[in-house]
Amino acid sequence: MSAEAPSLRLPGFYRATEVSVHDTPLSPIVELTRWTAEEERRLGRRPTVLFSEVVGHPGAAVLVNPCPKPVLLEAMGLDGAHWAEQLERRLRAPGPGVLTRQRDWKTLSGLDALPVPQHRPGDAGRYITAGVGITRSPEGEVNLGVYRVQIVDSHRARIFFDPRTDAHRNWSRHLEAGESMDVTVFIGASPVHLLAGASRLTSGGSDFEVAARLAGEQLVLDDRFGVPVDAQYVLTGKVGGTLETEGPFAEFKGYYVPARESPVLEVTEVASAESPYYPTIVTGAESGLTLMSLQNEYLMYAHLVERGFPVESVVYPHAARAEFLAVVVSPEPSEELLRAAMDFDVRSKMVVCAPESEDFWQMVAVYGFSVEKHTYYRKGVEYGDRVGFVFDRKPDGWPVEF
């Protein structure tokens, strides 16, 4: 295994992390992700690996863990220490806009030409997990979203639209109008599009405008498919009223979600760049959790700063699946700050407001704190409690030097 990333394969923002190249043939059916999990246990961290020899797909390469935080920040040109503050200013400014231009594509025979992995033994099959789906409302508003796509055969897939998403609303409205919905999925462009697709930021027209604001520069789409010009793969198709059983699938909490009825995507065209790489996200690990934590951290930070609270940082730890624990670091932790944070993100099961975040158990030992408790609802059903801690009573004395 080589430790050098092939510069001709990967874009420049991958210089922000170490990319290992695995050149021993492995099957895309579980073997790629199993090898990555074993390497993670050996290293004590999640590696980013480019598998250059994928059985059944000569010339293709699969990139596992494509979106660690340094790569996301590098793709947006943000400083690692002050990224939330910089992004908050950027998103308040006018957007840089979106352009179109021509680019070349290589037409593929169908979905079977893509080196799509099966990630875990209990998954129902091969899944596209790092694709960004484009749907449109009947009025033409463009939505980006990250929707899992189960491969059925060369021109047929099943796509999961969570009922809470814009894609599901768009699909339902098209069906009510008696028509199918066009869907485009692109894979392998700048990870800023994955972040735009996963975020809850409003666009007021096109989510590509959100992506441009996140990137801090003009976005360029190709004039054929309407996808970013740096996309590696693209597929187009239609979703109508036909449903089929999709799943089970290993979701981000580390559990399989059961099979469910999802719409069928009838694929009409598949294309790629000349020498593409295929990024894939293993749910419940870095990349997927990074996308979730980064958007949650920014949204909470911007909300609290806008309301006048002094906030240094917000952290959604990956160990709590980047969603269920929020740590708000403030030089002035208060009960008002805690309530504002808990009211803003009702999905979090625990919110901590504290003057630091380095050692939670040390804070428990030396700070006095107050607790707030609310009812926790899961999918509209009462599911226990959610709690908040504010460490607002400073310890006596001063810390030791070592």
JOPE-V579758 format. One record per backbone hydrogen bond with DSSP energy under -1.0 kcal/mol. NH is the residue of the N-H (numbers start at 1). CO is the residue of the C=O. E is the energy in kcal/mol with one decimal. If there is no record, write none. Layout:
{{NH	CO	E} {NH	CO	E}}
This chain:
{{2	21	-1.9} {9	6	-1.6} {10	6	-1.6} {14	11	-1.7} {15	12	-2.2} {16	13	-1.4} {17	14	-1.2} {20	48	-2.4} {21	2	-3.2} {22	50	-2.3} {26	53	-1.8} {30	28	-1.4} {30	118	-2.2} {32	27	-1.1} {34	30	-2.6} {35	31	-2.4} {36	32	-1.9} {37	33	-2.3} {38	34	-2.2} {39	35	-2.2} {40	36	-2.3} {41	37	-2.0} {42	38	-1.8} {43	39	-2.6} {44	40	-2.6} {49	64	-1.6} {50	20	-3.2} {51	62	-3.4} {52	22	-2.0} {55	26	-2.5} {57	54	-2.4} {60	57	-2.0} {62	51	-2.1} {63	278	-2.7} {64	49	-2.8} {65	280	-1.2} {72	68	-1.9} {73	69	-2.6} {74	70	-2.2} {75	71	-2.6} {76	72	-1.2} {78	73	-2.7} {86	82	-2.2} {87	83	-2.8} {88	84	-2.3} {89	85	-1.8} {90	86	-2.2} {91	87	-2.5} {99	219	-3.4} {101	221	-2.2} {106	272	-3.0} {108	270	-2.8} {111	154	-3.5} {113	110	-1.6} {114	111	-1.9} {116	114	-1.9} {118	28	-2.1} {123	120	-1.6} {124	248	-2.3} {127	117	-2.0} {128	149	-2.9} {132	186	-2.9} {133	145	-3.4} {134	184	-3.5} {135	143	-2.0} {137	141	-1.9} {140	137	-2.2} {142	205	-2.1} {143	135	-3.2} {145	133	-1.7} {149	128	-1.9} {150	158	-3.1} {151	126	-2.5} {152	156	-2.3} {153	156	-2.0} {156	153	-1.0} {157	265	-2.0} {158	150	-2.2} {159	263	-2.1} {160	148	-2.2} {165	162	-2.4} {169	165	-1.7} {170	166	-3.1} {171	167	-2.8} {172	168	-2.6} {173	169	-2.1} {174	170	-2.2} {175	171	-2.4} {176	172	-2.3} {177	173	-1.4} {178	175	-1.8} {179	174	-2.4} {181	239	-2.8} {183	237	-2.7} {184	134	-1.6} {185	235	-2.8} {186	132	-2.2} {187	233	-2.5} {193	190	-2.0} {195	191	-2.0} {196	192	-2.3} {197	193	-2.5} {198	194	-1.9} {199	195	-1.3} {207	142	-1.7} {209	206	-1.3} {211	207	-2.2} {212	208	-2.2} {213	209	-2.0} {214	210	-2.6} {215	211	-2.4} {216	212	-1.6} {217	212	-1.3} {219	97	-2.1} {221	99	-3.0} {222	227	-3.2} {223	101	-1.3} {229	220	-2.1} {231	228	-1.9} {232	187	-2.2} {233	187	-2.2} {234	271	-2.3} {235	185	-2.4} {236	269	-2.4} {237	183	-2.1} {238	266	-1.9} {239	181	-2.6} {244	262	-2.5} {246	260	-3.7} {249	257	-1.6} {251	255	-2.5} {254	251	-1.8} {257	249	-3.1} {260	246	-2.8} {262	244	-2.8} {264	242	-2.1} {265	157	-3.3} {266	238	-2.6} {267	155	-1.8} {268	236	-2.7} {269	236	-1.4} {271	234	-2.6} {272	106	-2.1} {273	232	-2.5} {278	61	-3.2} {280	63	-2.6} {285	282	-1.1} {289	285	-2.3} {291	287	-2.5} {292	288	-1.7} {293	289	-3.0} {294	290	-2.7} {295	291	-1.6} {296	292	-2.1} {297	293	-2.9} {298	294	-2.3} {299	295	-2.6} {300	296	-2.3} {301	297	-2.4} {302	298	-3.1} {303	299	-2.1} {304	300	-2.4} {305	301	-2.6} {306	302	-2.3} {308	305	-2.0} {309	304	-2.1} {312	329	-2.8} {313	329	-1.3} {315	327	-2.5} {320	317	-1.1} {321	318	-2.2} {322	317	-2.0} {323	320	-1.2} {324	320	-1.7} {326	350	-2.3} {327	315	-2.8} {328	352	-3.5} {329	313	-2.7} {330	354	-2.3} {338	334	-2.1} {339	335	-2.4} {340	336	-2.2} {341	337	-2.1} {342	338	-2.7} {343	339	-2.7} {344	340	-1.5} {345	341	-2.0} {349	324	-1.4} {350	324	-1.7} {351	387	-1.9} {352	326	-3.0} {353	389	-3.0} {354	328	-2.4} {363	359	-1.8} {364	360	-2.2} {365	361	-1.6} {366	362	-2.0} {367	363	-2.8} {368	393	-2.4} {370	390	-1.9} {372	388	-2.3} {374	386	-3.0} {376	384	-2.5} {378	381	-3.0} {381	378	-1.5} {383	376	-3.5} {386	374	-2.9} {387	349	-2.3} {388	372	-2.7} {389	351	-2.7} {390	370	-2.1} {391	353	-2.7} {392	390	-1.4} {393	368	-1.7}}
